[in-house]
């Protein structure tokens, strides 16, 4: 249940077709630069007559008044036009939980480090807000993962992920022994630190660190990447987006931990089974510009492209 209320005064809100335009703003308030940018964004949106929602805790940390306060995250994005995020990939992943539940797009401004999920950089904040005001953005659907956890054959937990679902050893001293199955057929038994099942969006995150391939976000696929596996066959795999990947935690190794996007975790006993498949609900990302993914890779990884003799834009 969402509880929102207006704090000391009422912000002027633009109404389009009898409906108030509303934006939920989330920020990594632990950084002064992010907090200052968030205050700037609130002022600009309100000046244009947009209703601005903030989580009550973040509004208090920012010292912002005359906004709609949301008491808790659940339901805070309901009926909003957009979720605007100021921060790094971790903040954007937190915002994705709210935006996905509400079925609204999110737009990230990178105020962290790498920021693969962000659409804009800090210097683009003012331009980005203008595009929000003008609704000058396209909405891109990003594939997600649905996750079922089974113990004794019964589903004991469910979850989802935008980037990845990882099954990793719970005990540092012991290796994880896991049987991996794809589409109902056994693939391999790995003694490893863990296994990552990732989306193309997540191919530049944990899966990349584990040695997986970079996959263009427009490709629909399900990645399977073993982590430090002791096996002759332990290569990253790219499966069909319709595939079902199952990982059984064997009693011969460590117990395990399953994590969705590194945020939502659960301990797995021996005999537990994790099933990963394409998510029913995608995450909607707002895009304010058309930009080749290759350009994003070059910028984020500082790739050497000197000497390229192709067409100049």
C-alpha positions in Angstrom: 0.0 0.0 0.0 1.3 3.5 -0.9 1.0 6.3 1.5 1.8 9.7 0.1 1.1 13.2 1.4 2.0 16.7 0.6 4.5 18.5 2.8 4.0 22.2 3.9 2.3 23.7 0.9 1.2 22.4 -2.4 3.4 22.3 -5.4 1.8 23.7 -8.6 1.2 20.7 -10.9 0.8 20.7 -14.7 -2.4 18.9 -15.8 -2.5 17.3 -19.2 -5.9 16.1 -20.3 -7.1 16.5 -16.7 -4.3 14.3 -15.3 -1.5 15.7 -13.2 2.0 14.9 -14.5 4.0 13.3 -11.8 7.7 12.2 -11.6 9.2 10.0 -8.8 12.8 11.1 -8.2 15.3 8.8 -6.5 18.8 9.8 -5.6 21.9 8.4 -3.9 21.8 11.0 -1.1 25.0 9.8 0.5 27.0 12.0 -1.9 26.9 15.8 -1.7 27.1 16.2 -5.5 24.1 13.9 -6.0 22.1 15.7 -3.3 22.8 19.1 -4.9 21.8 17.7 -8.4 18.6 16.3 -6.9 17.6 19.6 -5.4 18.3 21.3 -8.8 16.1 18.7 -10.5 13.3 19.1 -8.1 13.3 22.9 -8.6 13.3 22.7 -12.3 10.5 20.1 -12.5 8.4 22.0 -10.0 8.9 25.3 -11.9 7.5 23.6 -15.0 4.4 22.5 -13.0 5.4 18.8 -12.6 4.4 17.0 -9.4 7.6 15.7 -7.8 7.5 12.6 -5.5 10.3 11.8 -3.1 10.8 9.0 -0.6 10.3 10.6 2.8 13.7 9.5 4.0 15.5 11.0 1.0 13.5 14.3 1.1 14.6 14.7 4.8 18.2 14.1 3.8 18.0 16.6 1.0 16.1 19.2 3.1 13.5 19.5 0.3 10.0 20.8 1.0 6.8 21.3 -1.0 6.9 17.9 -2.6 4.8 14.7 -2.4 6.3 12.4 0.1 6.1 8.7 -0.2 6.2 6.7 3.1 8.2 3.7 1.9 9.2 2.4 -1.5 6.4 0.0 -2.3 3.9 1.6 -4.6 5.7 4.9 -4.8 5.9 4.9 -8.6 2.2 3.9 -9.1 0.6 6.2 -11.7 3.8 8.2 -12.2 4.8 9.3 -15.6 8.5 8.5 -15.0 11.0 7.5 -12.4 14.0 9.8 -12.6 17.2 8.4 -11.0 20.3 10.3 -10.0 23.1 7.9 -9.0 25.1 4.9 -10.2 24.0 1.5 -11.4 23.1 0.4 -7.8 20.7 3.2 -7.4 19.2 2.5 -10.8 18.7 -1.2 -9.9 16.9 -0.1 -6.8 14.7 2.2 -8.9 14.1 -0.6 -11.3 12.2 -2.5 -8.6 9.8 0.4 -8.2 9.4 1.2 -11.9 8.9 -2.4 -12.9 6.2 -3.0 -10.3 4.4 0.2 -11.6 5.0 -0.5 -15.3 6.5 3.0 -15.8 9.8 3.9 -17.5 12.9 4.9 -15.6 15.6 7.3 -16.7 19.0 7.3 -15.1 21.5 10.1 -14.8 24.9 8.7 -13.9 26.3 10.2 -10.8 28.2 7.1 -9.9 31.2 5.5 -11.6 30.6 3.3 -14.6 26.8 3.8 -15.0 26.0 1.3 -17.8 22.3 1.6 -17.1 22.2 5.4 -17.1 21.1 7.3 -20.1 22.9 10.6 -19.3 26.0 11.9 -17.6 26.1 14.7 -14.9 26.8 17.4 -17.4 23.6 16.4 -19.3 21.3 16.9 -16.3 19.7 20.1 -17.4 19.2 18.9 -21.0 17.8 15.6 -19.7 15.2 17.4 -17.5 14.2 19.5 -20.5 13.5 16.4 -22.5 11.5 14.9 -19.6 9.4 18.1 -19.6 8.9 17.8 -23.4 8.3 14.1 -23.2 11.1 13.8 -25.7 12.2 10.3 -25.0 11.6 6.8 -26.3 10.9 3.8 -24.1 13.0 0.6 -24.5 11.9 -2.7 -23.1 14.7 -4.6 -21.4 14.5 -8.4 -20.8 14.3 -9.5 -17.2 14.7 -12.9 -15.4 12.1 -14.7 -13.3 13.6 -16.9 -10.6 12.0 -19.8 -8.7 13.8 -21.4 -5.7 12.7 -25.0 -4.9 13.5 -27.0 -1.8 12.2 -30.6 -1.7 10.4 -30.0 -5.0 8.3 -27.1 -3.6 8.7 -23.5 -4.6 9.8 -21.7 -1.4 10.7 -18.3 -2.9 10.4 -16.4 -6.2 12.3 -13.3 -7.5 13.4 -11.5 -10.5 16.4 -9.7 -11.9 17.3 -7.1 -14.5 21.0 -7.9 -14.7 21.6 -11.4 -13.3 20.7 -14.2 -10.9 23.8 -15.7 -9.3 24.2 -18.9 -7.2 27.4 -18.8 -5.2 29.0 -20.8 -2.5 28.1 -19.8 1.1 31.2 -21.2 2.7 34.6 -19.7 1.7 36.4 -22.9 2.7 34.5 -25.2 0.4 33.8 -25.2 -3.3 30.2 -25.2 -4.6 29.1 -28.3 -6.4 26.3 -27.6 -8.8 24.6 -29.5 -11.5 23.5 -27.2 -14.3 20.5 -28.1 -16.5 19.2 -26.3 -19.6 15.8 -27.0 -21.1 15.3 -30.1 -19.0 18.6 -31.7 -20.0 21.8 -32.0 -17.9 24.6 -29.8 -19.1 27.5 -30.3 -16.7 28.4 -30.7 -13.0 30.7 -27.9 -11.9 32.9 -27.5 -8.9 33.1 -23.7 -8.8 32.6 -20.5 -6.8 29.2 -20.0 -8.5 27.2 -19.7 -11.6 25.7 -16.5 -13.1 22.6 -16.5 -15.3 22.3 -13.1 -16.9 20.4 -11.0 -19.4 22.0 -9.0 -22.2 21.6 -5.9 -20.1 23.6 -7.7 -17.3 26.3 -8.9 -19.7 28.4 -5.8 -18.8 27.9 -6.3 -15.0 28.7 -9.4 -12.9 28.7 -11.8 -15.8 31.4 -9.7 -17.5 33.6 -9.8 -14.4 33.2 -13.6 -14.4 34.5 -13.8 -18.0 31.2 -13.7 -19.9 30.6 -12.1 -23.3 29.3 -8.7 -23.9 25.9 -8.9 -25.6 24.1 -6.1 -27.3 21.0 -5.1 -25.3 18.9 -5.5 -28.5 19.7 -9.2 -28.6 17.4 -11.5 -26.7 19.3 -14.3 -25.0 20.0 -15.9 -21.6 23.7 -16.1 -20.5 25.2 -18.8 -18.3 28.6 -18.0 -16.9 30.5 -20.3 -14.4 32.6 -18.6 -11.8 36.1 -20.1 -11.3 35.0 -23.6 -12.3 37.3 -26.5 -12.0 36.3 -28.3 -15.2 37.5 -29.0 -18.7 34.3 -27.5 -20.1 33.6 -24.3 -18.3 32.9 -21.8 -21.0 30.3 -19.0 -20.9 27.1 -20.0 -22.8 24.5 -18.0 -24.7 21.1 -19.8 -24.7 17.8 -19.0 -26.2 15.6 -16.4 -24.5 13.0 -19.2 -24.1 15.4 -21.5 -22.3 15.0 -22.5 -18.7 18.3 -22.8 -16.7 18.3 -24.9 -13.5 21.0 -25.1 -10.9 21.0 -27.9 -8.3 23.1 -27.4 -5.2 24.7 -30.8 -4.5 25.5 -32.1 -1.0 29.1 -32.8 -2.0 30.0 -29.1 -1.8 29.2 -25.9 0.0 25.7 -24.7 0.7 24.9 -21.7 -1.5 23.4 -18.2 -1.7 21.2 -17.0 -4.5 21.2 -13.3 -5.3 19.1 -11.3 -7.8 21.0 -8.2 -9.0 23.1 -8.5 -5.9 20.3 -7.0 -3.9 17.8 -9.7 -3.0 19.5 -12.8 -1.4 18.5 -16.1 0.1 20.5 -18.9 1.6 20.2 -22.3 -0.2 20.6 -25.6 1.6 21.9 -28.7 0.0 19.4 -30.1 -2.5 18.0 -26.7 -3.3 17.2 -25.9 -7.0 17.1 -22.5 -8.7 15.2 -22.2 -11.9 15.8 -19.1 -14.1 13.7 -18.2 -17.2 12.8 -15.1 -19.1 10.8 -12.6 -17.0 7.2 -12.0 -17.7 7.5 -8.2 -17.0 10.3 -6.2 -18.6 12.0 -3.1 -17.2 11.2 0.0 -19.2 14.1 2.4 -19.8 13.6 5.9 -21.1 16.0 6.9 -23.9 16.6 10.5 -24.8 19.0 9.9 -27.6 19.9 7.4 -30.3 23.4 6.1 -29.5 25.2 3.0 -30.8 26.0 0.5 -28.1 29.6 0.3 -29.4 30.0 4.0 -28.5 28.8 3.2 -24.9 31.3 0.4 -24.6 34.1 2.7 -25.9 33.2 5.4 -23.4 32.6 3.2 -20.3 35.7 1.0 -20.8 37.9 3.7 -22.2 38.7 1.5 -25.2 41.5 2.6 -27.6 40.0 3.6 -30.9 42.7 6.0 -32.2 43.5 5.4 -35.8 39.9 4.4 -36.8 39.3 5.6 -40.4 35.6 5.1 -40.5 32.8 7.6 -41.2 32.9 10.6 -38.9 29.5 11.7 -37.4 
